[in-house]
Amino acid sequence: MSPSRARATTALALLLLATTACTAAEHESTPVSHPPPVSRQAERLRLPLDAYASTVAETHVVEDAQDILMRRCMNDLDMEWKTLPRVDAQDTEPPNLRRYGADESEVVRYGYHPHPDPPSVVRRNRAWDEREALPAEVQRAAYGTSGKGGCLKTARHQLVGDTAPPDYHAFNQLTGNALETSRRAPEVRDVLRIWHACMAKAGFDYPDPFAAAGSERWETAAPTATERATARRDVACQKSAKLVTVWAAAETRIQHRLIRQNTNRLHEAKARKDRWLAAARRVLKREGG
């Protein structure tokens, strides 16, 4: 069996779970040319702990370099190995999109539904699916019987020697802690009350943007008119309450404190990540990528 694919960083997966910003409905089957441009606020939103996790683009860099080395190993075994198609730079989302709720760039058309994947993401995801359907002999050569052996193990050793893979447990634990702690900060509770009152004036009764985005009502094949109207009001109320600005400031303060309390742990995690990334970039540079 192939190892779990890394279609996004562990950190981003955590944030999506924490914020329930996407519904359980499937993406639309037809891809878009490119995802809608995110709001300026979402594009600029950075938090202190971001420095200790990989972006989606950085994760792809490591995957792509590892793939090149795996192809060489598989070719030495007289087996074909198709490397993953690259994802266009404009098709990756900023790290904190939807951290505090829906983003205004998406709600007009998609409500709380995720926008369809752009073509370059669709191609990469399809390539991962094709690997899961490879013949057993090819999968054993690529991944061994454990899913961590075979040419994958060889490629990783060629890439970084005995350096352990990036471990985002520290980041995931701390960023989840920071989000929940900041949610209880007095100034965040105040803006959430303002947001709730704003929503109530339009007839919507949700305790916070996460509850609005995660409502079971939106588990439909496509966004409904009611969903889009709710999402538009949600974003308008976020803006009038200055929710993202206040919440991000509160969480920034909390994250700085957590970094001071976990300096050694985070330093080790970042050093390991940086070594993998630097090694991957060297491989890609040699390949002309």
C-alpha positions in Angstrom: 0.0 0.0 0.0 1.2 3.5 -0.8 1.8 5.9 2.1 -0.7 8.6 2.9 -0.6 11.4 0.4 0.3 14.9 1.5 -2.1 17.0 -0.5 -1.9 19.7 2.1 0.1 20.3 5.2 -0.9 18.8 8.4 -1.3 22.2 9.8 -3.9 23.2 7.2 -5.8 20.0 7.7 -5.9 20.8 11.4 -7.3 24.3 10.8 -10.0 23.0 8.5 -11.1 20.6 11.2 -10.9 23.3 13.9 -12.9 25.9 12.0 -15.3 23.6 10.1 -15.2 26.1 7.4 -16.0 23.6 4.7 -19.1 21.4 4.6 -19.1 17.6 4.1 -20.5 18.0 0.6 -18.3 17.0 -2.3 -16.5 19.5 -4.5 -18.2 20.3 -7.8 -17.0 17.9 -10.4 -16.0 20.6 -13.0 -12.7 22.3 -12.1 -12.3 26.0 -12.3 -9.5 27.7 -14.3 -8.1 29.1 -11.0 -9.6 29.5 -7.5 -11.2 32.9 -6.9 -8.7 35.5 -5.5 -8.7 35.6 -1.8 -9.4 38.7 0.1 -6.5 41.0 0.9 -7.0 40.4 4.6 -6.7 36.6 4.2 -3.7 37.0 1.9 -1.9 39.1 4.5 -2.9 37.2 7.6 0.2 35.6 9.2 0.6 34.2 12.7 3.8 33.6 14.6 3.5 29.8 14.6 3.4 29.8 10.8 7.2 29.8 10.8 7.2 26.3 12.2 5.0 24.5 9.6 5.3 24.0 5.8 3.1 25.7 3.4 1.3 23.6 0.8 3.8 24.8 -1.8 6.7 23.7 0.4 5.1 20.3 0.9 4.9 20.0 -2.8 8.6 20.8 -3.2 9.6 18.0 -0.9 7.2 15.6 -2.6 8.4 16.5 -6.0 12.1 16.1 -5.1 11.4 12.8 -3.4 9.5 11.7 -6.5 12.5 12.3 -8.8 14.7 10.1 -6.6 12.0 7.4 -6.5 11.8 7.5 -10.3 15.5 6.8 -10.5 15.2 3.9 -8.1 12.2 2.4 -9.8 13.9 2.7 -13.2 16.9 0.8 -11.8 14.4 -2.0 -11.1 13.2 -1.7 -14.7 9.9 -0.3 -13.6 8.2 2.9 -14.8 7.5 5.7 -12.3 5.5 8.7 -13.3 6.3 11.8 -11.3 3.5 13.9 -9.9 2.3 16.8 -12.0 3.2 20.2 -10.5 0.7 22.5 -8.9 0.6 26.0 -10.3 1.7 28.6 -7.8 -1.5 30.6 -8.0 -3.5 27.5 -7.1 -2.3 27.2 -3.5 -4.2 29.0 -0.8 -2.7 31.2 1.9 -2.0 29.4 5.2 -4.7 31.0 7.3 -7.6 31.2 4.9 -10.8 30.5 6.8 -9.1 30.4 10.1 -11.7 32.5 11.7 -14.6 31.7 9.4 -15.6 32.2 5.7 -13.6 34.5 3.4 -15.5 37.1 1.4 -13.8 36.1 -1.8 -15.7 32.8 -2.0 -19.2 33.4 -0.4 -20.9 35.2 -3.3 -20.6 32.2 -5.6 -20.0 29.2 -3.3 -21.5 30.1 0.0 -19.8 27.8 2.5 -19.0 25.2 0.0 -15.4 24.8 -1.0 -14.6 26.1 -4.4 -13.8 23.5 -7.1 -10.2 22.4 -7.3 -8.3 24.2 -10.1 -6.9 22.0 -13.0 -3.4 21.7 -11.6 -4.7 20.4 -8.3 -7.1 18.0 -10.0 -4.2 16.6 -12.0 -2.1 16.0 -9.0 -4.9 14.4 -7.0 -5.7 12.2 -9.9 -2.1 11.1 -10.1 -2.2 10.1 -6.4 -5.4 8.1 -7.1 -3.7 6.3 -10.0 -0.8 5.3 -7.7 -3.2 3.6 -5.3 -4.3 1.4 -8.2 -0.8 0.4 -9.3 -0.2 -3.4 -9.5 0.9 -5.0 -6.2 4.4 -5.7 -7.6 4.9 -2.1 -8.4 3.6 -0.9 -5.0 5.9 -3.3 -3.2 8.9 -2.0 -5.1 7.9 1.6 -4.5 6.8 1.3 -0.8 7.8 -2.1 0.5 5.4 -4.1 2.5 5.2 -1.5 5.3 4.4 1.5 3.1 7.6 3.1 4.2 10.2 0.9 2.5 11.2 0.2 -1.0 12.2 3.0 -3.3 10.5 5.5 -1.0 13.0 4.6 1.8 15.9 4.8 -0.7 14.7 8.2 -2.0 14.3 9.6 1.5 17.8 8.5 2.5 19.3 10.0 -0.6 17.5 13.2 0.1 18.4 13.8 3.8 20.3 10.8 5.0 19.2 9.8 8.5 17.3 13.1 9.3 13.8 12.1 10.5 10.9 13.4 8.4 9.3 16.7 9.4 7.2 16.3 12.5 4.4 18.8 12.8 3.0 17.4 16.1 4.3 20.4 18.1 2.9 22.9 15.6 -0.5 21.1 15.4 -0.8 20.9 19.1 0.2 24.5 19.8 -1.8 26.1 16.9 -5.0 24.3 18.0 -4.3 25.3 21.6 -3.8 28.9 20.5 -7.0 29.0 18.4 -9.2 27.7 21.2 -7.5 29.8 23.9 -7.9 33.0 21.8 -11.6 32.1 21.3 -12.1 32.6 25.0 -10.2 35.9 25.2 -12.4 38.8 26.4 -11.9 40.9 23.3 -12.8 37.9 21.1 -15.9 37.1 23.1 -16.9 40.8 22.7 -16.6 40.7 18.9 -18.4 37.4 18.7 -21.3 38.9 20.5 -21.3 41.8 18.1 -21.2 39.4 15.2 -24.0 37.3 16.7 -26.2 40.5 17.1 -25.5 41.5 13.6 -26.5 38.1 12.3 -29.6 38.0 14.5 -30.9 41.2 12.9 -31.0 39.3 9.6 -32.8 36.4 11.2 -29.7 34.1 11.6 -29.1 32.4 14.9 -25.6 31.0 15.1 -23.2 31.4 18.1 -20.1 32.0 15.9 -18.9 31.9 12.3 -17.8 28.3 12.7 -21.3 27.2 13.6 -22.7 29.1 10.6 -20.2 27.5 8.2 -20.6 24.0 9.6 -24.4 23.9 9.6 -25.9 20.6 8.4 -28.2 22.7 6.2 -25.3 23.2 3.8 -24.6 19.6 3.2 -26.0 19.7 -0.3 -24.5 19.0 -3.7 -24.3 22.7 -4.6 -24.7 25.9 -2.6 -28.3 27.1 -2.2 -29.5 30.6 -2.4 -30.1 30.6 1.4 -26.6 29.3 2.0 -25.1 32.1 -0.1 -27.2 34.7 1.6 -26.2 33.5 5.0 -22.5 33.4 4.1 -22.7 37.0 2.6 -24.3 38.2 5.8 -21.7 36.3 7.9 -18.8 38.0 6.1 -20.5 41.4 6.3 -21.0 40.9 10.1 -17.3 39.8 10.5 -16.2 43.0 8.8 -18.5 45.3 10.8 -17.3 43.7 14.0 -13.7 43.7 12.9 -13.7 40.1 14.0 -10.7 38.9 12.0 -8.5 41.8 13.1 -9.4 41.5 16.8 -9.2 37.7 16.8 -5.8 37.6 15.0 -4.3 40.1 17.4 -5.5 38.1 20.4 -4.1 34.8 18.9 -0.9 36.5 17.9 -0.3 37.4 21.5 -1.1 33.9 22.7 1.1 32.3 20.0 4.1 34.4 21.0 3.7 33.2 24.6 3.4 29.5 23.4 6.6 29.9 21.3 8.5 31.3 24.3 7.3 28.3 26.4 8.2 25.7 23.7 11.4 27.2 22.2 13.5 24.1 22.1 10.7 21.9 20.8 9.8 24.2 18.0 13.4 25.0 17.1 14.1 21.3 16.6 10.9 20.9 14.5 11.8 23.9 12.3 15.4 22.8 11.8 14.3 19.4 10.6 11.7 20.9 8.2 14.3 23.4 6.9 16.8 20.6 6.2 14.3 18.6 4.2 13.2 21.7 2.2 16.8 22.7 1.4 17.7 19.2 0.3 14.5 19.0 -1.9 15.3 22.4 -3.5 18.8 21.1 -4.4 17.4 18.1 -6.1 14.9 20.2 -8.1 17.6 22.6 -9.1 19.8 19.8 -10.4 16.8 18.6 -12.4 16.2 22.1 -13.8 12.9 22.4 -11.9 
